[in-house]
Amino acid sequence: MKIRKYLLAGMISILALGCSPEKTEEVSEAETADTIVPEVMDNSLNESEKADGWMLLFDGETMDGWRAFNGDELPETWIVEDGAMKALGAGGDIGGDIVFGPMEFEEFELEFTWKIEEGGNSGVMYHVVEDPKYKAPYETGPEYQVIDQLGFPDPLEKWQSLAADYAMYEPDFEGVVKPAGEWNTSRIVFTNEGASYWLNGKKTVEFVPYSEDWTTRRNSGKWDDFPDYAIAKSGLIALQDHGAEAWFKNIKIRKL
């Protein structure tokens, strides 16, 4: 009887072990399903972002809210193409730039996805002030430099380079530069206590606005022809058409 009991117990143990991998696999599959992160569509916000106060400046279909700098309508040189705002490259040093007109921003966090044609140059500006005496947004608004760092036809100074605070703070973009035509993700965080620029997950620039160091750079000579540069502490967001095709999407912002 004891032998039969032992044999029966052994068979039960073997059967239990034989069944256990299937249970483990089922749990593993369930756990995997629970950890899958839903894909976020372009030009959209998830519920967490909405709760944190993010808003879209572009819905992927229309350019509502955008218009020419110092103008009332959107220039014909900007279109929507495949879910992105596209500058056709008809602008130059002056002309072709657009602003988001409905509201101004002071302290904020701005994210945007972009790409540019080979050899191209563009930029994203903030605290932009409109007035007939200003011919371009860069006369008043600080600029996050957007440029084909690898293929620009002329030598670039560090202060002209990708993800710089243009003509103010030189960027560290080592390891995150992509060739022209590939999508990049950029971010600007601006508060009066501190500001930073980011490119493809890397912080490229960090500074304290209106500090002694900032003021020294501001008054170093580059901006002598534009005495109102970076004086305003709030203003419009602007995109630059600097004579190259450039694409922007996933443009979102929240006030800080």
TIKOLFI-161793 format. One line per 8 residues: their letters; for each residue x, y, z of C-alpha. Coordinates in steps of 0.001 Angstrom, whole numbers. Example, Ala and Ser with C-alpha at 12.3 -4.5 7.8 and 13.67 -1.06 7.14 Angstrom:
2
AS = 12300,-4500,7800  13670,-1060,7140;
This chain:
256
MKIRKYLL = 0,0,0  2805,2396,862  4444,1741,-2526  1199,2507,-4340  787,5721,-2339  4305,6808,-3207  3772,5968,-6893  481,7876,-6938;
AGMISILA = 2083,10908,-5263  4930,10840,-7771  2576,10745,-10746  604,13674,-9350  3832,15667,-8951  4886,14917,-12532  1488,15936,-13871  1632,19173,-11857;
LGCSPEKT = 5074,19988,-13193  3949,19214,-16721  1089,21677,-16431  2998,24515,-14761  4841,25898,-17867  1509,26544,-19588  288,28534,-16583  3551,30473,-16473;
EEVSEAET = 3277,31225,-20189  -306,32427,-19770  704,34772,-16942  3669,36014,-18953  1449,36802,-21940  -1043,38604,-19698  1705,40605,-18048  3116,41514,-21471;
ADTIVPEV = -297,42666,-22670  -654,44886,-19611  2725,46562,-20220  2243,47382,-23926  2369,51155,-24359  -290,52404,-26785  1098,54125,-29861  600,57888,-29735;
MDNSLNES = -599,59270,-33045  1098,62317,-34540  -362,65677,-33618  -2310,64328,-30666  -2194,64416,-26876  -2667,61526,-24478  -4812,61859,-21368  -1799,62436,-19115;
EKADGWML = -575,65308,-21297  -4015,66884,-21315  -4138,66662,-17524  -713,68340,-17342  -1947,71318,-19359  -437,70589,-22772  -2119,72062,-25842  -1544,71431,-29556;
LFDGETMD = -545,74283,-31851  -1158,72137,-34944  -3784,69437,-35470  -2166,67764,-38484  -4843,68885,-40922  -5219,72661,-40819  -3002,75575,-39869  -5693,77317,-37860;
GWRAFNGD = -4192,79989,-35627  -1076,80457,-37749  -572,83555,-39890  2166,85686,-41359  4327,87694,-38989  2781,91176,-38878  11,89859,-41131  -3577,88687,-41029;
ELPETWIV = -3442,85585,-43223  -1295,82515,-43710  1259,82931,-46510  809,80688,-49542  4379,79512,-48961  3231,77369,-46018  1121,74242,-46591  54,71059,-44818;
EDGAMKAL = 1729,67954,-46245  1351,64415,-44869  395,65616,-41403  3113,68252,-41150  3354,72010,-41601  5705,72630,-44493  7643,75771,-45390  8138,75773,-49144;
GAGGDIGG = 11443,77623,-48850  10339,80838,-50532  11357,83054,-47611  14694,84647,-46897  16382,86758,-44281  13167,88781,-44180  9718,87480,-45114  7984,84132,-45034;
DIVFGPME = 7968,83623,-41253  4750,82725,-39433  3439,83080,-35864  822,81340,-33765  -1434,84320,-33226  -4127,83405,-30678  -2004,83715,-27545  1316,84768,-26050;
FEEFELEF = 3541,82706,-23785  5907,83730,-21004  7177,80695,-19094  6535,77496,-21010  7632,74083,-22235  7475,73604,-26007  8027,70384,-27956  8130,69935,-31720;
TWKIEEGG = 9192,67415,-34329  10966,68656,-37456  13063,67835,-40471  14776,69986,-43078  16041,69638,-46618  19735,69166,-47363  21680,72368,-46739  18626,73989,-45148;
NSGVMYHV = 18310,76581,-42394  15300,77472,-40237  14426,78210,-36629  11812,78351,-33891  11429,81611,-31966  9540,82681,-28861  8682,85935,-27060  8208,87419,-30527;
VEDPKYKA = 6713,90915,-30650  4786,92217,-33654  5050,95829,-34769  5502,97496,-38169  8946,98628,-37059  10085,94984,-36902  10724,93232,-40206  11285,89727,-38833;
PYETGPEY = 10613,87716,-35647  14335,87386,-34863  14537,91115,-34119  12760,90464,-30829  12521,86708,-30233  15247,84299,-29060  15788,81436,-31498  16229,77692,-31260;
QVIDQLGF = 18419,77060,-34288  17160,74494,-36815  19721,73708,-39507  21295,70896,-41527  24367,70656,-39316  26006,67976,-41471  25263,69363,-44908  25099,73142,-44611;
PDPLEKWQ = 27168,74542,-47506  29051,77143,-45456  31184,76678,-42333  29140,77129,-39158  30262,78930,-36042  29244,77165,-32831  26740,79930,-32047  25087,79288,-35438;
SLAADYAM = 24870,75550,-34944  21989,73161,-34480  20034,73471,-31212  21916,76609,-30184  20314,79582,-28492  21215,81467,-31645  24093,83939,-31187  23831,83550,-27407;
YEPDFEGV = 24716,80054,-26156  26678,77401,-28061  25153,73904,-28172  26444,70468,-27248  24825,68273,-29890  27432,65505,-29895  25914,62120,-30665  22381,63244,-31555;
VKPAGEWN = 22714,64962,-34949  20732,63352,-37778  21176,63833,-41537  18904,66171,-43463  15528,64639,-44239  15247,62676,-40986  12831,63587,-38203  14140,65179,-35000;
TSRIVFTN = 12460,65893,-31681  13258,69186,-29968  12226,70825,-26730  12504,74280,-25189  11957,74785,-21472  11848,78439,-20482  11351,79963,-17051  12802,83133,-15601;
EGASYWLN = 14842,80994,-13195  16376,78775,-15874  16044,77655,-19487  17224,74684,-21535  17116,73436,-25126  16981,69750,-26045  17601,67725,-29216  16624,64062,-29591;
GKKTVEFV = 16665,63578,-25832  19922,65428,-25129  20222,68782,-23392  22192,71025,-25747  21990,74391,-24002  21298,75617,-20473  21236,79205,-19228  19618,81609,-16788;
PYSEDWTT = 17625,84290,-18630  18306,87908,-17675  21284,86920,-15510  24575,88829,-15579  26054,86257,-17975  22983,86406,-20218  23042,90211,-20239  26732,90258,-21167;
RRNSGKWD = 26072,88004,-24140  22994,90009,-25085  25070,93198,-25181  28191,91737,-26800  27587,93333,-30216  25629,90746,-32210  22334,92417,-31384  23426,96054,-31714;
DFPDYAIA = 21263,96436,-34821  18278,94983,-32963  18023,96857,-29662  14724,95181,-28726  16057,91630,-29006  14947,89503,-26021  13627,92484,-24100  10027,91230,-23991;
KSGLIALQ = 9417,88536,-21386  6371,87174,-23189  5299,86972,-26810  4356,84772,-29749  5792,81490,-31015  7214,81800,-34558  8470,79412,-37249  11025,80565,-39772;
DHGAEAWF = 11068,80109,-43541  14700,80925,-44254  14760,79803,-47868  14691,76045,-47338  11969,73426,-47240  11246,72527,-43618  8588,70397,-41944  7104,70699,-38447;
KNIKIRKL = 4619,68494,-36579  3709,67410,-33040  3927,71045,-31944  2682,71183,-28380  3126,73593,-25503  2170,74079,-21891  2457,77116,-19691  4718,76829,-16638;
